[in-house]
Amino acid sequence: MLLVACEACTSTPAPRADRPTSEPATAPSGPTSSPTPTSEAPTSAVIRSRGGSLLVRGAYPRVASRCVRYRRPRLLARYPGTLSVKRSDDGTLALTVTLPFEDYLRGIAEVPPSWPRAALEAQAIAARSYALATTGWEGADGEPLKTPICATTSCQVYRGIPVPFDPSVRRWFAAVRGTSSEVLLYGDRPADTVYFSTSNGQTYGNDEVFGSAPLPYLRPVVERDDGASPVSHWNVRVPFDDLASFLHEAGEWPPNRTISSVGLAGSTVTVRGEGGSRSMDLTTFRDAVNVWGPCLKPGRYPPSPLPVTLPSRWMTLSSNGGAAVAVGRGWGHGAGMVQWGAYGKALRGLSASDILAYYYGGLRPQTYPEPGLIHVRVVSGLASIRVVPSRPRATLDGEALGSHRVKITGGDELIVTTRP
């Protein structure tokens, strides 16, 4: 992993798709057992791992796509704990995992496990604090946490047990274990420890980024330690022909009209050409390029090693040689801890406590009660899933599964079958 796993972990949802593409195993010829028919079709199923884990392969519905080389996304993941599968009103499946809180933290995939120990420990404490703050945790030690948390960058990235298992992840496990119950507190409550990948040389206050009331522990600081990030400085060239296609697909430019120039003033992009001129905010412009670039020109966008074509709003935009040229820095929302900055500070010898204090207004880790169980909404919108328990003690809706695997299909009704 060259890049931090997520663009930004925020209090304001802004999810980023990150779908595994592994194909599921070939299904056996037919089911050997099925649920007993009832007068009312079930809408959910619960699979409990009982000390083991659950290997989950999921398929999304088939859709028409204008993308070149479109491949239907698939899910491949392994989760400990209990998997709840629920049929949504549109017939798709939503998956929620209920597991011990520390196991949840072990499954956070935010930074490479090869990073220095102090950086991993700082990330573990920030992730623990963030989870407790955003779910409003107020219970006693060991009580279940009732409010669910999501598994994407709308919250923080949870991927479960790596598939295939990477032994280096044990360094991350050690960081979670070594910081058990350590949290940043503000006013006797867990602090909202937002964080992001790479800066433009500074961080910003939460009020500037999210529009929320200013928090004293989320004030701007200077960043000089994230230069090792692949997105610390970036330069991208987008030919006008490509740009016209991307903007047209996004509904921002007329069809078959050339572009002659682009410019950026403040947060407004102005595009001029045969179709006249159009102005749009920078977010709209970036979204058009970032979404339609890899879709229509998958071999060209995003250019390596960038995670997306235009990683941040901290950029200039000009015209040169028949192309739009973007020169920028960083990746993420800009508030709180800079993950690559934590990496650089750890290399300089700072401890996890010192790293966190720098980014969060002097706050240092304190012991705080932890939940026993947490509910994680790991994915939604699936058409079907296959689940393989790692141990024969697993159960399906309270009934022993033995060595059987489970297939669950959505649609007009939930269909659950088991196979040896």
C-alpha positions as CSV (number, residue, x, y, z in Angstrom):
1,M,0.0,0.0,0.0
2,L,1.6,3.2,-1.2
3,L,-1.3,5.4,-0.2
4,V,-3.3,5.9,2.9
5,A,-6.4,3.8,2.7
6,C,-9.0,6.6,2.7
7,E,-9.2,10.1,1.4
8,A,-10.8,11.5,4.5
9,C,-12.6,10.4,7.6
10,T,-15.2,13.0,8.4
11,S,-18.3,13.9,10.3
12,T,-19.9,14.7,7.0
13,P,-20.5,11.7,4.7
14,A,-18.6,11.7,1.4
15,P,-18.1,8.0,0.5
16,R,-15.6,6.7,-2.0
17,A,-16.2,3.5,-3.9
18,D,-13.6,0.8,-3.3
19,R,-14.9,-2.5,-4.4
20,P,-12.9,-5.7,-4.5
21,T,-13.2,-7.5,-7.8
22,S,-12.4,-11.1,-6.9
23,E,-14.9,-13.5,-8.5
24,P,-16.9,-15.8,-6.2
25,A,-16.3,-19.5,-6.1
26,T,-18.3,-21.6,-8.5
27,A,-21.6,-22.7,-6.8
28,P,-22.3,-26.4,-6.4
29,S,-25.0,-27.9,-8.6
30,G,-27.9,-27.5,-6.3
31,P,-28.9,-26.8,-2.7
32,T,-29.1,-29.7,-0.2
33,S,-31.4,-27.8,2.2
34,S,-33.5,-24.7,2.3
35,P,-35.6,-22.9,4.9
36,T,-38.9,-24.2,5.8
37,P,-41.6,-22.3,4.0
38,T,-43.6,-20.0,6.2
39,S,-46.7,-17.9,5.6
40,E,-44.6,-14.8,5.5
41,A,-41.3,-14.6,3.6
42,P,-38.3,-13.7,5.8
43,T,-36.6,-10.3,5.3
44,S,-33.4,-11.1,7.2
45,A,-30.9,-13.8,8.1
46,V,-28.3,-14.0,10.9
47,I,-25.1,-16.0,10.6
48,R,-23.0,-16.3,13.8
49,S,-19.3,-17.4,13.4
50,R,-19.0,-18.6,17.1
51,G,-15.2,-18.0,17.6
52,G,-14.2,-18.2,13.9
53,S,-14.8,-15.9,11.0
54,L,-17.1,-15.7,7.9
55,L,-15.7,-15.5,4.4
56,V,-18.2,-13.4,2.4
57,R,-18.4,-13.2,-1.4
58,G,-21.0,-10.7,-2.7
59,A,-22.3,-9.8,-6.2
60,Y,-23.9,-6.5,-7.1
61,P,-26.9,-6.2,-9.5
62,R,-26.1,-6.1,-13.2
63,V,-26.4,-2.6,-14.6
64,A,-26.0,-0.9,-18.0
65,S,-22.8,1.1,-18.1
66,R,-21.2,3.5,-20.5
67,C,-17.8,2.7,-19.0
68,V,-15.1,1.1,-21.1
69,R,-14.1,-2.4,-19.9
70,Y,-16.9,-2.2,-17.3
71,R,-16.7,-5.1,-14.8
72,R,-19.4,-5.6,-12.3
73,P,-18.0,-5.0,-8.8
74,R,-17.8,-7.8,-6.3
75,L,-17.2,-8.1,-2.6
76,L,-14.6,-10.4,-1.1
77,A,-14.1,-10.0,2.6
78,R,-13.7,-11.9,5.9
79,Y,-15.4,-10.8,9.0
80,P,-15.4,-12.1,12.6
81,G,-18.5,-12.0,14.8
82,T,-22.1,-12.1,13.6
83,L,-23.3,-11.2,10.1
84,S,-26.9,-9.8,9.7
85,V,-28.2,-9.8,6.2
86,K,-31.3,-7.7,5.5
87,R,-33.4,-7.4,2.4
88,S,-34.0,-3.7,1.5
89,D,-37.2,-2.4,0.0
90,D,-35.5,-2.4,-3.5
91,G,-34.7,-6.1,-3.1
92,T,-31.0,-5.6,-2.6
93,L,-29.1,-6.9,0.5
94,A,-27.5,-4.9,3.3
95,L,-24.9,-6.5,5.5
96,T,-24.1,-5.5,9.1
97,V,-21.4,-7.1,11.3
98,T,-21.7,-7.2,15.1
99,L,-18.3,-7.8,16.7
100,P,-16.2,-6.9,19.7
101,F,-15.1,-3.3,19.6
102,E,-11.4,-4.2,19.7
103,D,-11.9,-6.6,16.8
104,Y,-13.5,-3.8,14.9
105,L,-10.4,-1.6,15.4
106,R,-8.2,-4.5,14.3
107,G,-10.1,-4.4,11.0
108,I,-9.6,-0.7,10.3
109,A,-7.6,-0.3,7.1
110,E,-6.5,3.3,7.1
111,V,-2.7,3.2,6.9
112,P,-0.1,0.6,5.8
113,P,0.9,-1.8,8.6
114,S,4.5,-1.3,7.6
115,W,4.5,2.3,9.0
116,P,6.5,3.1,12.2
117,R,5.0,1.9,15.5
118,A,4.3,5.5,16.8
119,A,2.4,6.4,13.6
120,L,0.3,3.2,13.9
121,E,-0.4,3.8,17.6
122,A,-1.5,7.4,16.8
123,Q,-3.8,6.1,14.1
124,A,-5.2,3.4,16.5
125,I,-6.0,6.0,19.2
126,A,-7.5,8.4,16.7
127,A,-9.7,5.7,15.2
128,R,-10.9,4.6,18.6
129,S,-11.7,8.1,19.7
130,Y,-13.4,8.9,16.4
131,A,-15.6,5.8,16.6
132,L,-16.7,6.6,20.1
133,A,-17.3,10.3,19.4
134,T,-19.4,9.8,16.2
135,T,-21.6,7.1,17.7
136,G,-22.2,9.1,20.9
137,W,-20.9,6.4,23.2
138,E,-21.8,7.0,26.8
139,G,-22.1,3.5,28.2
140,A,-20.2,1.6,30.9
141,D,-17.2,-0.5,30.1
142,G,-18.2,-3.7,28.2
143,E,-21.8,-2.6,27.3
144,P,-22.9,-2.9,23.7
145,L,-22.8,0.2,21.5
146,K,-26.3,0.7,20.1
147,T,-25.5,3.2,17.4
148,P,-24.1,1.6,14.2
149,I,-21.1,2.9,12.4
150,C,-20.4,2.6,8.6
151,A,-17.4,1.0,7.0
152,T,-16.5,3.6,4.4
153,T,-14.8,6.9,4.3
154,S,-18.1,8.4,5.4
155,C,-16.9,7.1,8.8
156,Q,-13.6,5.3,8.7
157,V,-12.6,2.4,6.5
158,Y,-13.3,-1.0,8.0
159,R,-12.4,-4.1,5.9
160,G,-12.3,-6.9,8.4
161,I,-9.6,-9.6,8.2
162,P,-7.4,-9.2,5.1
163,V,-8.2,-11.6,2.2
164,P,-5.7,-13.2,1.6
165,F,-4.2,-12.7,5.0
166,D,-1.2,-10.5,5.1
167,P,1.1,-11.3,8.1
168,S,2.4,-7.7,8.2
169,V,-1.1,-6.6,9.5
170,R,0.0,-8.1,12.9
171,R,1.9,-4.8,13.4
172,W,-1.4,-3.0,13.2
173,F,-3.0,-5.5,15.6
174,A,-0.1,-4.8,18.0
175,A,-0.8,-1.1,17.8
176,V,-4.5,-1.6,18.6
177,R,-3.7,-4.0,21.5
178,G,-0.9,-1.7,22.8
179,T,-3.2,1.3,23.0
180,S,-6.3,-0.6,24.4
181,S,-8.8,1.8,26.0
182,E,-6.7,4.9,25.1
183,V,-8.8,7.8,23.8
184,L,-8.4,11.5,23.3
185,L,-10.9,13.3,25.5
186,Y,-12.3,16.9,25.4
187,G,-14.6,17.9,28.3
188,D,-14.7,14.3,29.6
189,R,-16.0,13.0,26.2
190,P,-14.2,11.4,23.3
191,A,-12.9,14.0,20.9
192,D,-14.1,14.0,17.3
193,T,-10.6,13.1,16.0
194,V,-11.1,13.5,12.2
195,Y,-8.1,12.9,10.1
196,F,-7.0,12.8,6.4
197,S,-4.2,11.7,4.1
198,T,-2.0,14.5,2.9
199,S,-1.9,18.3,3.4
200,N,-1.0,21.3,1.3
201,G,1.4,22.5,4.0
202,Q,-1.1,23.1,6.7
203,T,-4.3,21.9,8.3
204,Y,-7.6,23.8,8.6
205,G,-10.1,24.4,11.4
206,N,-13.2,22.2,11.5
207,D,-15.3,25.3,11.0
208,E,-13.6,26.0,7.7
209,V,-13.9,22.4,6.5
210,F,-17.2,21.2,7.8
211,G,-19.0,24.5,8.7
212,S,-19.5,23.3,12.3
213,A,-18.9,25.3,15.4
214,P,-15.1,25.8,16.0
215,L,-13.5,23.2,18.3
216,P,-10.4,24.3,20.2
217,Y,-8.7,21.0,19.4
218,L,-9.2,21.2,15.7
219,R,-7.3,24.4,14.9
220,P,-5.0,25.0,11.9
221,V,-1.4,23.8,12.3
222,V,1.7,23.9,10.0
223,E,2.6,20.6,8.3
224,R,6.1,19.9,7.2
225,D,6.4,16.1,7.6
226,D,4.1,14.6,4.9
227,G,6.5,15.0,2.0
228,A,6.9,11.2,1.6
229,S,3.2,11.0,0.5
230,P,2.8,10.2,-3.3
231,V,0.2,13.0,-3.4
232,S,2.3,15.6,-1.5
233,H,2.8,17.4,-4.9
234,W,1.0,16.4,-8.1
235,N,0.7,17.6,-11.7
236,V,-2.0,16.4,-14.1
237,R,-2.5,17.1,-17.8
238,V,-6.0,16.5,-19.2
239,P,-6.3,17.1,-23.0
240,F,-9.2,19.3,-24.0
241,D,-10.8,16.5,-26.1
242,D,-10.9,14.2,-23.0
243,L,-12.1,17.0,-20.8
244,A,-15.0,17.8,-23.2
245,S,-16.1,14.2,-23.0
246,F,-15.9,14.0,-19.2
247,L,-17.8,17.3,-18.7
248,H,-20.4,16.3,-21.3
249,E,-21.1,13.0,-19.5
250,A,-21.5,15.0,-16.3
251,G,-24.0,17.3,-17.9
252,E,-21.7,20.3,-17.8
253,W,-20.7,20.8,-21.5
254,P,-22.6,20.5,-24.8
255,P,-22.0,17.4,-27.0
256,N,-19.5,17.5,-29.9
257,R,-18.2,21.0,-28.9
258,T,-14.5,21.7,-28.4
259,I,-12.8,23.4,-25.4
260,S,-10.2,26.1,-25.9
261,S,-9.4,27.2,-22.4
262,V,-10.0,26.6,-18.7
263,G,-9.3,28.8,-15.7
264,L,-9.8,28.7,-11.9
265,A,-10.6,31.8,-9.8
266,G,-11.3,31.1,-6.2
267,S,-13.5,28.0,-6.2
268,T,-15.0,28.7,-9.6
269,V,-13.8,27.0,-12.8
270,T,-14.6,28.7,-16.2
271,V,-14.5,26.5,-19.3
272,R,-14.5,28.3,-22.7
273,G,-14.8,26.9,-26.2
274,E,-17.0,26.3,-29.2
275,G,-20.0,25.8,-26.9
276,G,-19.5,29.3,-25.4
277,S,-18.5,29.4,-21.8
278,R,-19.6,27.6,-18.7
279,S,-18.8,28.2,-15.0
280,M,-19.0,25.6,-12.3
281,D,-17.7,25.2,-8.8
282,L,-14.4,23.3,-8.4
283,T,-16.1,20.3,-6.7
284,T,-18.3,19.8,-9.7
285,F,-15.3,20.0,-12.1
286,R,-13.2,17.6,-10.0
287,D,-16.1,15.1,-9.7
288,A,-16.6,15.1,-13.5
289,V,-13.0,14.4,-14.2
290,N,-12.5,11.9,-11.3
291,V,-15.7,9.9,-12.2
292,W,-15.6,9.9,-15.9
293,G,-11.9,9.8,-16.5
294,P,-11.3,6.2,-15.4
295,C,-14.7,5.2,-16.9
296,L,-14.1,6.5,-20.4
297,K,-10.2,6.3,-20.5
298,P,-9.3,3.6,-18.0
299,G,-5.7,3.2,-19.2
300,R,-5.0,6.9,-18.8
301,Y,-6.9,8.1,-15.7
302,P,-6.0,8.4,-12.9
303,P,-2.3,8.8,-13.8
304,S,0.0,6.7,-11.6
305,P,0.5,7.0,-8.6
306,L,-2.5,9.2,-7.9
307,P,-5.6,7.6,-6.3
308,V,-7.9,9.9,-8.3
309,T,-7.1,12.2,-11.2
310,L,-7.6,15.4,-9.2
311,P,-6.9,14.5,-5.6
312,S,-7.7,17.8,-3.9
313,R,-9.1,21.3,-4.2
314,W,-5.7,22.7,-3.3
315,M,-4.7,23.3,-6.9
316,T,-4.2,25.8,-9.8
317,L,-5.7,25.2,-13.2
318,S,-4.5,26.6,-16.5
319,S,-4.4,26.0,-20.2
320,N,-1.3,24.8,-22.0
321,G,-0.8,23.1,-25.4
322,G,-4.4,22.0,-25.9
323,A,-4.9,20.7,-22.4
324,A,-6.0,21.7,-18.9
325,V,-3.0,21.5,-16.5
326,A,-3.7,21.1,-12.8
327,V,-0.9,21.5,-10.3
328,G,-1.8,20.7,-6.7
329,R,-1.0,19.3,-3.3
330,G,-2.5,16.9,-0.9
331,W,-5.5,14.6,-0.6
332,G,-8.4,14.9,1.9
333,H,-10.6,17.4,3.7
334,G,-7.8,19.2,5.6
335,A,-8.9,19.0,9.3
336,G,-7.3,17.1,12.1
337,M,-4.4,14.7,11.9
338,V,-2.4,14.3,8.7
339,Q,-1.8,10.6,8.3
340,W,1.4,11.0,6.2
341,G,2.4,13.8,8.6
342,A,2.1,11.3,11.5
343,Y,4.4,9.0,9.5
344,G,7.0,11.7,9.0
345,K,6.9,12.7,12.7
346,A,7.3,9.1,13.8
347,L,10.4,8.8,11.6
348,R,11.7,11.9,13.4
349,G,11.3,10.1,16.8
350,L,8.0,11.6,18.1
351,S,5.8,9.3,20.2
352,A,2.2,8.6,19.4
353,S,1.2,10.9,22.3
354,D,3.3,13.8,20.9
355,I,2.0,13.2,17.4
356,L,-1.6,13.4,18.6
357,A,-1.0,16.4,20.8
358,Y,0.4,18.3,17.8
359,Y,-2.7,17.8,15.7
360,Y,-5.4,17.9,18.3
361,G,-4.6,21.0,20.3
362,G,-2.5,19.4,23.0
363,L,-4.9,16.5,23.8
364,R,-3.1,13.4,25.0
365,P,-4.4,9.8,25.4
366,Q,-6.4,8.9,28.5
367,T,-8.1,5.7,29.6
368,Y,-11.8,5.6,28.8
369,P,-14.5,2.8,29.0
370,E,-14.9,0.9,25.8
371,P,-18.0,-0.9,24.4
372,G,-18.2,-4.6,24.4
373,L,-19.9,-4.9,20.9
374,I,-20.3,-2.6,18.0
375,H,-22.5,-2.8,14.9
376,V,-20.8,-2.0,11.6
377,R,-22.8,-1.5,8.4
378,V,-20.2,-3.0,6.1
379,V,-22.0,-2.9,2.7
380,S,-25.4,-2.4,1.0
381,G,-26.8,-2.8,-2.5
382,L,-25.8,-6.5,-3.1
383,A,-27.8,-8.8,-5.2
384,S,-26.6,-12.0,-3.5
385,I,-23.9,-13.3,-1.1
386,R,-22.2,-16.5,-0.3
387,V,-20.9,-17.1,3.2
388,V,-18.3,-19.8,4.2
389,P,-17.8,-20.2,8.0
390,S,-14.2,-20.9,9.1
391,R,-15.4,-23.3,11.8
392,P,-18.2,-25.9,11.9
393,R,-19.7,-24.3,15.1
394,A,-21.4,-21.5,13.1
395,T,-25.1,-21.1,13.1
396,L,-27.8,-19.7,10.8
397,D,-30.8,-18.1,12.5
398,G,-29.8,-20.1,15.6
399,E,-29.6,-23.5,13.9
400,A,-26.2,-25.3,13.6
401,L,-24.6,-25.0,10.1
402,G,-22.0,-27.8,10.6
403,S,-19.8,-27.8,7.5
404,H,-22.4,-26.1,5.3
405,R,-22.1,-22.8,3.5
406,V,-24.9,-20.3,2.9
407,K,-26.2,-18.6,-0.1
408,I,-28.6,-15.6,0.3
409,T,-30.3,-14.0,-2.7
410,G,-32.4,-10.8,-2.7
411,G,-35.1,-9.8,-5.1
412,D,-38.9,-10.0,-4.6
413,E,-38.1,-12.1,-1.5
414,L,-35.2,-13.2,0.5
415,I,-34.0,-16.7,-0.4
416,V,-31.7,-18.6,1.9
417,T,-30.1,-21.9,1.0
418,T,-27.3,-24.0,2.5
419,R,-24.9,-26.3,0.7
420,P,-22.2,-28.7,1.9
